[in-house]
C-alpha cells in the first residue's frame, strides 16, 4: 500500500499542491513568521510556492492566516518576503 501524498494550500495563490513542492513558514519564539525550509520547526505552519509571484501575493494580502492561527500585518508579511528573497538556499 502506498503512502498518501500530503496536499497543502499556498498562502499566496491559494492553489493546492503536494507538500514537498512548497516552502514552509513557521512562527518562531517571538511569534514572527520565518521560513522553515527543513520543515523542522515545531508548531503550526503555512506553505508558499517557491515562486516570487506567490510571495508578492502573500505580501499584499490582508487578514488572518488560518494555518498559523494569527493575523500578520503587511509589514510582517513583507519582512517574510524580504527574507525569502535574500536567502539563496530557498
C-alpha positions as protocol buffer text, in pm:
chain_id: "A"
residue {
  index: 1
  type: UNK
  ca { x: 0 y: 0 z: 0 }
}
residue {
  index: 2
  type: UNK
  ca { x: 140 y: 341 z: -97 }
}
residue {
  index: 3
  type: UNK
  ca { x: 169 y: 631 z: 142 }
}
residue {
  index: 4
  type: UNK
  ca { x: -83 y: 912 z: 83 }
}
residue {
  index: 5
  type: UNK
  ca { x: 56 y: 1232 z: -62 }
}
residue {
  index: 6
  type: UNK
  ca { x: 6 y: 1532 z: 167 }
}
residue {
  index: 7
  type: UNK
  ca { x: -159 y: 1829 z: -6 }
}
residue {
  index: 8
  type: UNK
  ca { x: -124 y: 2186 z: 121 }
}
residue {
  index: 9
  type: UNK
  ca { x: -264 y: 2523 z: 10 }
}
residue {
  index: 10
  type: UNK
  ca { x: -31 y: 2807 z: -90 }
}
residue {
  index: 11
  type: UNK
  ca { x: -73 y: 3122 z: 121 }
}
residue {
  index: 12
  type: UNK
  ca { x: -6 y: 3335 z: -187 }
}
residue {
  index: 13
  type: UNK
  ca { x: -210 y: 3195 z: -475 }
}
residue {
  index: 14
  type: UNK
  ca { x: -441 y: 2959 z: -280 }
}
residue {
  index: 15
  type: UNK
  ca { x: -361 y: 2674 z: -519 }
}
residue {
  index: 16
  type: UNK
  ca { x: -327 y: 2324 z: -375 }
}
residue {
  index: 17
  type: UNK
  ca { x: -1 y: 2135 z: -427 }
}
residue {
  index: 18
  type: UNK
  ca { x: 197 y: 1847 z: -278 }
}
residue {
  index: 19
  type: UNK
  ca { x: 368 y: 1948 z: 46 }
}
residue {
  index: 20
  type: UNK
  ca { x: 714 y: 1873 z: -91 }
}
residue {
  index: 21
  type: UNK
  ca { x: 665 y: 2130 z: -371 }
}
residue {
  index: 22
  type: UNK
  ca { x: 601 y: 2410 z: -122 }
}
residue {
  index: 23
  type: UNK
  ca { x: 814 y: 2609 z: 122 }
}
residue {
  index: 24
  type: UNK
  ca { x: 702 y: 2600 z: 486 }
}
residue {
  index: 25
  type: UNK
  ca { x: 662 y: 2907 z: 706 }
}
residue {
  index: 26
  type: UNK
  ca { x: 652 y: 2870 z: 1084 }
}
residue {
  index: 27
  type: UNK
  ca { x: 630 y: 3100 z: 1382 }
}
residue {
  index: 28
  type: UNK
  ca { x: 950 y: 3150 z: 1583 }
}
residue {
  index: 29
  type: UNK
  ca { x: 970 y: 3201 z: 1959 }
}
residue {
  index: 30
  type: UNK
  ca { x: 885 y: 3571 z: 1923 }
}
residue {
  index: 31
  type: UNK
  ca { x: 577 y: 3498 z: 1712 }
}
residue {
  index: 32
  type: UNK
  ca { x: 730 y: 3619 z: 1386 }
}
residue {
  index: 33
  type: UNK
  ca { x: 674 y: 3417 z: 1069 }
}
residue {
  index: 34
  type: UNK
  ca { x: 1001 y: 3276 z: 935 }
}
residue {
  index: 35
  type: UNK
  ca { x: 1092 y: 3036 z: 652 }
}
residue {
  index: 36
  type: UNK
  ca { x: 1136 y: 2676 z: 762 }
}
residue {
  index: 37
  type: UNK
  ca { x: 1296 y: 2504 z: 461 }
}
residue {
  index: 38
  type: UNK
  ca { x: 1390 y: 2195 z: 663 }
}
residue {
  index: 39
  type: UNK
  ca { x: 1034 y: 2159 z: 797 }
}
residue {
  index: 40
  type: UNK
  ca { x: 1174 y: 2101 z: 1146 }
}
residue {
  index: 41
  type: UNK
  ca { x: 1029 y: 2392 z: 1344 }
}
residue {
  index: 42
  type: UNK
  ca { x: 759 y: 2294 z: 1587 }
}
residue {
  index: 43
  type: UNK
  ca { x: 407 y: 2423 z: 1588 }
}
residue {
  index: 44
  type: UNK
  ca { x: 174 y: 2531 z: 1315 }
}
residue {
  index: 45
  type: UNK
  ca { x: 295 y: 2620 z: 970 }
}
residue {
  index: 46
  type: UNK
  ca { x: 182 y: 2767 z: 641 }
}
residue {
  index: 47
  type: UNK
  ca { x: 307 y: 2698 z: 291 }
}
residue {
  index: 48
  type: UNK
  ca { x: 413 y: 2903 z: -13 }
}
residue {
  index: 49
  type: UNK
  ca { x: 519 y: 2805 z: -362 }
}
residue {
  index: 50
  type: UNK
  ca { x: 885 y: 2875 z: -433 }
}
residue {
  index: 51
  type: UNK
  ca { x: 775 y: 3141 z: -681 }
}
residue {
  index: 52
  type: UNK
  ca { x: 824 y: 3515 z: -634 }
}
residue {
  index: 53
  type: UNK
  ca { x: 475 y: 3583 z: -772 }
}
residue {
  index: 54
  type: UNK
  ca { x: 322 y: 3383 z: -483 }
}
residue {
  index: 55
  type: UNK
  ca { x: 548 y: 3565 z: -238 }
}
residue {
  index: 56
  type: UNK
  ca { x: 429 y: 3901 z: -371 }
}
residue {
  index: 57
  type: UNK
  ca { x: 63 y: 3795 z: -348 }
}
residue {
  index: 58
  type: UNK
  ca { x: 121 y: 3678 z: 9 }
}
residue {
  index: 59
  type: UNK
  ca { x: 277 y: 4016 z: 97 }
}
residue {
  index: 60
  type: UNK
  ca { x: -23 y: 4212 z: -31 }
}
residue {
  index: 61
  type: UNK
  ca { x: -298 y: 4004 z: 129 }
}
residue {
  index: 62
  type: UNK
  ca { x: -483 y: 4117 z: 439 }
}
residue {
  index: 63
  type: UNK
  ca { x: -645 y: 3934 z: 724 }
}
residue {
  index: 64
  type: UNK
  ca { x: -567 y: 3626 z: 927 }
}
residue {
  index: 65
  type: UNK
  ca { x: -354 y: 3335 z: 815 }
}
residue {
  index: 66
  type: UNK
  ca { x: -567 y: 3040 z: 922 }
}
residue {
  index: 67
  type: UNK
  ca { x: -287 y: 2788 z: 908 }
}
residue {
  index: 68
  type: UNK
  ca { x: -83 y: 2996 z: 1155 }
}
residue {
  index: 69
  type: UNK
  ca { x: -388 y: 3096 z: 1361 }
}
residue {
  index: 70
  type: UNK
  ca { x: -262 y: 3451 z: 1355 }
}
residue {
  index: 71
  type: UNK
  ca { x: -309 y: 3777 z: 1166 }
}
residue {
  index: 72
  type: UNK
  ca { x: 10 y: 3902 z: 1004 }
}
residue {
  index: 73
  type: UNK
  ca { x: 38 y: 4274 z: 928 }
}
residue {
  index: 74
  type: UNK
  ca { x: 154 y: 4388 z: 587 }
}
residue {
  index: 75
  type: UNK
  ca { x: 493 y: 4481 z: 730 }
}
residue {
  index: 76
  type: UNK
  ca { x: 531 y: 4133 z: 881 }
}
residue {
  index: 77
  type: UNK
  ca { x: 439 y: 3973 z: 550 }
}
residue {
  index: 78
  type: UNK
  ca { x: 683 y: 4197 z: 363 }
}
residue {
  index: 79
  type: UNK
  ca { x: 957 y: 4106 z: 611 }
}
residue {
  index: 80
  type: UNK
  ca { x: 896 y: 3736 z: 538 }
}
residue {
  index: 81
  type: UNK
  ca { x: 915 y: 3800 z: 163 }
}
residue {
  index: 82
  type: UNK
  ca { x: 1235 y: 4005 z: 202 }
}
residue {
  index: 83
  type: UNK
  ca { x: 1387 y: 3718 z: 399 }
}
residue {
  index: 84
  type: UNK
  ca { x: 1282 y: 3468 z: 131 }
}
residue {
  index: 85
  type: UNK
  ca { x: 1430 y: 3681 z: -147 }
}
residue {
  index: 86
  type: UNK
  ca { x: 1757 y: 3726 z: 43 }
}
residue {
  index: 87
  type: UNK
  ca { x: 1805 y: 3354 z: 112 }
}
residue {
  index: 88
  type: UNK
  ca { x: 1980 y: 3184 z: -178 }
}
residue {
  index: 89
  type: UNK
  ca { x: 1914 y: 2833 z: -41 }
}
residue {
  index: 90
  type: UNK
  ca { x: 1538 y: 2858 z: -97 }
}
